[in-house]
């Protein structure tokens, strides 16, 4: 196999991310497209990362290490960053693996800060009790990164009137304020 034609290294085979069948199918697809070998070949590697990840029900620490090594060594760091993002968002990670991956993800650049904070808060939203203090952490995230998705989740899940009332003055904007107001009406009508 001429792995370099698609930007692969022997480690892709060694780590069982790529096999001859997948490689040959990708090479044939490139040749059928009529494009030269430099035309977006990183898409093939991204597909291989994602296909490998989706084939797993669980993942070992060594497999995570290998995944990150392949990503770090890839010549197309934008694609590699997207592949690592997919790993970080994968539901197959244990809590310990998720925590360990936070530090390693930051090595891929400043763009990871928002993702790390958001996913940390998001995981906590699914596991921890929602307190007013935790809501304020999510509000601080929204204010720092201009991303309302955590607040929308909180509004949909909470019946805490104090939190829902706070949206009237927390500066989140009309759309979010309206969502919270509608939710508050539903909650108070149950009482």
C-alpha positions as CSV (number, residue, x, y, z in Angstrom):
1,X,0.0,0.0,0.0
2,X,1.2,3.5,-0.8
3,X,-0.1,5.0,2.4
4,X,1.4,8.4,1.7
5,X,-0.9,8.9,-1.4
6,X,-3.7,9.6,1.1
7,X,-1.5,11.1,3.8
8,X,-1.5,8.1,6.0
9,X,1.6,6.8,7.9
10,X,2.3,3.2,8.9
11,X,1.0,4.0,12.4
12,X,-2.6,4.1,11.0
13,X,-2.2,0.3,10.2
14,X,-0.2,-0.5,13.4
15,X,-2.9,1.1,15.6
16,X,-5.7,-0.7,13.7
17,X,-7.4,2.5,12.5
18,X,-6.9,1.6,8.8
19,X,-6.8,-1.7,6.9
20,X,-6.0,-2.5,3.3
21,X,-9.7,-2.8,2.3
22,X,-10.6,0.7,3.5
23,X,-7.4,2.2,2.1
24,X,-8.0,0.6,-1.4
25,X,-11.6,1.8,-1.4
26,X,-10.5,5.3,-0.6
27,X,-7.7,5.2,-3.2
28,X,-10.2,4.0,-5.8
29,X,-12.6,6.8,-4.9
30,X,-9.8,9.4,-5.3
31,X,-8.8,8.0,-8.7
32,X,-12.5,7.9,-9.9
33,X,-12.9,11.5,-8.9
34,X,-10.2,12.5,-11.4
35,X,-8.7,14.9,-8.8
36,X,-5.0,15.0,-8.1
37,X,-3.7,13.4,-5.0
38,X,-3.4,16.7,-3.1
39,X,-7.1,17.5,-3.5
40,X,-8.6,17.3,0.0
41,X,-7.1,14.0,0.9
42,X,-7.5,14.9,4.6
43,X,-11.2,14.1,4.1
44,X,-10.3,10.4,3.8
45,X,-8.3,10.5,7.0
46,X,-11.1,12.3,8.8
47,X,-13.5,9.7,7.6
48,X,-11.2,7.0,8.9
49,X,-11.0,8.6,12.3
50,X,-14.8,9.0,12.6
51,X,-15.5,5.5,11.2
52,X,-13.1,4.0,13.7
53,X,-14.6,5.9,16.6
54,X,-18.2,5.0,15.6
55,X,-17.3,1.4,15.4
56,X,-16.4,1.4,19.1
57,X,-18.7,0.6,22.1
58,X,-15.9,1.5,24.5
59,X,-12.4,2.8,24.2
60,X,-9.2,2.1,26.1
61,X,-6.8,4.7,27.3
62,X,-4.2,3.3,24.9
63,X,-6.6,3.7,22.0
64,X,-7.2,7.4,23.0
65,X,-3.4,7.8,23.2
66,X,-3.0,6.4,19.7
67,X,-5.9,8.5,18.3
68,X,-4.2,11.7,19.7
69,X,-0.8,10.7,18.4
70,X,-2.2,10.2,14.8
71,X,-4.0,13.6,15.1
72,X,-0.9,15.4,16.4
73,X,1.2,13.9,13.6
74,X,-1.2,14.7,10.8
75,X,-0.1,17.4,8.4
76,X,-3.6,18.9,8.2
77,X,-4.1,20.2,11.8
78,X,-7.6,21.7,11.1
79,X,-8.9,18.2,10.1
80,X,-7.0,16.7,13.0
81,X,-8.6,19.2,15.4
82,X,-12.1,18.2,14.1
83,X,-11.3,14.6,14.6
84,X,-10.1,15.2,18.2
85,X,-13.3,17.3,18.8
86,X,-15.3,14.2,17.7
87,X,-13.4,12.1,20.2
88,X,-14.0,14.6,23.0
89,X,-17.7,14.7,22.3
90,X,-18.0,10.9,22.1
91,X,-20.5,9.3,24.5
92,X,-18.3,6.3,24.8
93,X,-15.7,8.1,26.9
94,X,-15.7,7.3,30.6
95,X,-15.8,10.3,33.0
96,X,-12.1,9.7,33.8
97,X,-11.2,9.6,30.1
98,X,-13.2,12.8,29.5
99,X,-11.3,14.6,32.3
100,X,-8.0,13.3,31.0
101,X,-8.7,14.4,27.5
102,X,-9.5,18.0,28.6
103,X,-5.8,18.8,29.0
104,X,-4.8,17.0,25.8
105,X,-7.5,18.8,23.8
106,X,-6.1,22.2,24.8
107,X,-2.9,21.3,23.0
108,X,-4.8,21.7,19.7
109,X,-5.2,25.5,20.1
110,X,-7.2,28.2,21.7
111,X,-10.4,27.2,19.8
112,X,-10.7,24.3,22.3
113,X,-11.3,26.5,25.3
114,X,-15.0,27.1,24.5
115,X,-15.5,23.4,23.7
116,X,-13.9,22.3,26.9
117,X,-15.9,24.6,29.1
118,X,-19.2,23.9,27.3
119,X,-18.8,20.1,27.4
120,X,-17.7,20.1,31.0
121,X,-20.8,22.1,31.9
122,X,-23.0,20.0,29.6
123,X,-21.9,16.8,31.3
124,X,-22.6,18.3,34.7
125,X,-26.0,19.3,33.5
126,X,-26.9,15.7,32.8
127,X,-25.5,14.4,36.1
128,X,-25.6,17.0,38.8
129,X,-28.4,18.8,40.5
130,X,-29.1,22.2,39.0
131,X,-28.4,24.9,41.6
132,X,-28.6,28.6,41.2
133,X,-24.8,28.7,41.5
134,X,-24.5,26.2,38.7
135,X,-26.9,28.1,36.6
136,X,-24.7,31.2,37.1
137,X,-21.7,29.2,35.8
138,X,-23.7,28.5,32.6
139,X,-24.7,32.1,32.4
140,X,-21.0,33.1,32.7
141,X,-20.2,30.7,29.9
142,X,-22.9,32.3,27.7
143,X,-21.6,35.8,28.4
144,X,-18.0,34.8,27.7
145,X,-18.5,32.8,24.6
146,X,-21.8,34.2,23.3
147,X,-23.4,30.7,23.2
148,X,-26.9,30.2,24.7
149,X,-27.3,26.5,24.2
150,X,-26.7,25.6,27.9
151,X,-29.2,28.1,29.0
152,X,-31.8,26.7,26.6
153,X,-31.2,23.3,28.1
154,X,-31.6,24.7,31.6
155,X,-34.9,26.4,30.7
156,X,-36.2,23.1,29.2
157,X,-35.3,21.0,32.2
158,X,-35.7,23.2,35.3
159,X,-38.8,23.9,37.4
160,X,-36.8,26.2,39.7
161,X,-38.8,29.4,39.7
162,X,-35.8,31.4,41.1
163,X,-33.7,30.5,38.1
164,X,-36.5,31.0,35.6
165,X,-37.3,34.4,37.1
166,X,-33.6,35.5,36.8
167,X,-33.9,35.4,33.0
168,X,-35.9,38.6,33.2
169,X,-32.8,40.5,34.2
170,X,-29.8,38.4,33.3
171,X,-29.2,40.1,30.0
172,X,-29.5,37.0,27.8
173,X,-31.7,38.6,25.2
174,X,-35.3,38.6,24.2
175,X,-35.4,35.1,22.7
176,X,-34.0,33.4,25.8
177,X,-36.0,35.6,28.1
178,X,-39.2,34.6,26.2
179,X,-38.4,30.9,26.5
180,X,-37.8,31.3,30.2
181,X,-41.0,33.2,30.6
182,X,-43.1,30.6,28.8
183,X,-41.4,27.8,30.9
184,X,-42.1,29.7,34.1
185,X,-45.8,30.0,33.2
186,X,-46.0,26.3,32.7
187,X,-44.2,25.6,36.0
188,X,-46.4,28.0,38.0
189,X,-49.6,26.7,36.4
190,X,-48.8,23.2,37.8
191,X,-48.6,24.5,41.4
